[in-house]
Amino acid sequence: MQKTAKPRETLSIADATAIIVGMMVGIGIFKTPSIVAASAGSEGMLILFWLAGGIASFIGALCYAELTSAYPHAGGDYHYLSKAFGPTPAFFYGWGRLSVIQTGSIVMVAFIIGDYASEILFLGPYSTSLYAAAAVVALTALNVAGLRQSKVTQKALIGLIVLGLAGIAVCGFWLGEPRSAATAGPLIPESAALGTAMIFVLLTYGGWNEAAFLSAEVKSPRKNMVKVLLLSIAVVTVIYAVVNLALLNGLGLSDMASSSAVMADLMRRAVGDGGARFVSFLILLACLSTMNAAVITGARTAYAVGRDHPVLGFLGRWHGRKHTPVNALLFQGGAALLLVALGASTRSGFVSMVEYTAPVFWLFFLMVGLSVFVLRVLRSPGETAFVVPFFPVTPAVFCLICLYMLYSALIYTGLGAIIGLGVLASGIPLLILNQKRRAIGHAEDETQKKEP
């Protein structure tokens, strides 16, 4: 491993977009359409919900486009928080992402893989956890092998997923059985229904911000990162709108709202039980795609934290030949396996991981939004290739969205959220140790300077 090696600009716009689209088009689109449909008063409102999710993500992406074009860095959000608020908040973000946000997200998806794989071959009372652990090990090994292997796999997965969703859309538009007209509802749903719908819509759109962690590896990032962000969101918005239109055409609003497996129900109605099995296979592909993208981007944060903080210095080594942070990947994989063990001890590993990650994620997402204001003041004129339009309104709206989601994450989660916040707080001893090591290193440097 080369200690002096660092990230190189090896990712094309297509490479980076495939990783981000793969992160976004995950498990949510297979589950949330029915939940959103139950909150919509009409078919038109349902589509507006999904378009609104795309617009909200677009607003956030404009903020991130300014940050990524001005400061392309493998640390992504960690790097922005460091420049805006100093090393201590950045350290806690790095620790939170290492121990809570990214590892929890990886394991969340791993448990879903375990649930579906167990339907094919049941391995006993811990079947889901065994499959989840196997998925963590396999995808970590794939990424340790090198960036080329992981990005080729990602492109193949997202290609298959998009083709599969296109097949479902075809069934919805042309093969769905005739259905009765939808019952007219209120033009605008009640506030509770609006809030519920948007929580799940934005959950389904989640993942676009991971582009920040690829910014040091995208070719010509100062001009291309905005293209990656906006192209990814545009592609996903179109996919989600088309899929929901197809579901409406094939099932109708009432059947969508009452379905527990909306895409499987559509495919079963269109082509029989084989169609439902096809959806299960597609969900597995989506999980693998999301998880692989999370492994890729999560290790980049660990690498950046290791570069800046002596206590975690072993993470800050880049493998020049493989174009990947091997130590960070191995650490991330080990932490994920510990969370698999934690999830195995609870009633539902997936729900526990959602609760575990949500408050910490939205807390730091809000801080990144605030960093747009701070860095705009600190930045020299002409330093960035992209400036967020309608400043300060655009980042202010983004911060309000994050604040609302943080409130929801604290109010509607349980024990898992407390554990996640406790793990975040466990970074305090590490921070103290890190500061002591910095002081020792500084003293040694001063002594060496004084020696003749």
C-alpha positions, 0 to 999 in steps of 0.5 A: 500500500502506498502511503503517499498515494491519494485519490485520482480523477478516474470517474467519468460522469457516467461512472459517478451517476451510476453510483449515485443512481444506484444509491437512490434507486434502492428498496424504497421505490418497491415499498413506499408507493403504497404508503404515499398513495394512502396519503394522497387524495387523488391520482394527480396528488400522488404524482405531485408528491413524487415530483415534489420529492424531486424538486426538494432533492434538486434544491439540496443538490444545488447547495451541494453543487456549490460545495463540491465544485468549490471543494472537491474532496474525498471527505465530502460533508466531513470536509465542508464541516471542517472548513466551515465550523472547525475540526471538532464538529468535523471530527464528530461527523466523521466519527458519526458517519463511521460508526452510525450513519454509513455503517447503519445504512449498509447494515439496514440494506443487508438485513433486507437482503437477508429477509429476501434470501431467507425466502429462497433458502432458510438457514435457521433462526439467524438466517437473515443475520447470516445473509446480512453478514455474508453480504457485508463481507462479499461487497467489502471484498469486492471493493478491496479488490479495487475501484474498477471492479466495484464500479463495473459491478455498480453499472451492471446492477443499475442497468439491470434494475432500470431494465427491470423497472422498465419491464414493470412499467410496461406491464402497468401501462399495457398489460394491467387488467381493466380497473374502475375509475378512482374515487375523487378525493380532496385536492390537497390532503390534510397536513398529517397526510402531507407530512407522512407522504413527504417523509417517505418520498424523501426517504426514497429519494435519499442518497444523492448527497453521496456524490460529495464523497466522490468529488475528488475522483470525478474527472474535472470536478469543478465543472462536472460535479453539478452535472453528476448531481443534477443528472442523477436526480433528473434520472431518478425523478423520471424513473419514480414518476413513470413507475407510479404512473404505471402502478396507477394505470395497472392497479388504481389508487385504492388498490395501490394504497391497500397493497403491502407489496405494490409492485408484486401485486401489479406483476402478479395481476399482469403475468401471474406468480412468476411476475411476483418472483421477478419483483423479489429478484429485482429487489435483491438487485436494488439492495445490492446496488444501494449497499455497494454504493454505500460501501464505496462512498462510506470508505472515502469519509473514513479515509479523509478522517484518517488523514486529518486525525492521528488517532484514526491515522491508519484509515488515511492510507490510499492504495494507489494501484487499486484506487481505493482506501483498503484500510478504511474499507476493512474498518467499515466492514468490521463495524458493519458486522458488529451492527449486524450482531446488534440487529440480530439481537433485536426484534427487527434488524431493519427497523433498529437500523432505521432508528439508529441512523435517522437522528444523527444523519439529519443533524449533520445534514442540517449542518452541511446546509448551514455550511453553505452560508458560512463558506460563502462568506469565507470563500474568495471571489471567483474560487468556485465554478458554480454558485447556488442560484437564489442565494440565500433562499435556496439553502434556507429552504434546504435547511428548513427541510432538514430541520423538519426531518430531524424533528421527525427522526427524534419524535418518531423513533425509539431505542435505536435512536438513543443507541445511535446518539450514544455511539455518537457521544462515544467519540468524545474520548477519541476526540480527547485522545486525538487532541493529546496526540496532536499536542505531543506531535506538535511538541516533538516538531518544536523540539526538532526545530530547536535542535542544531 
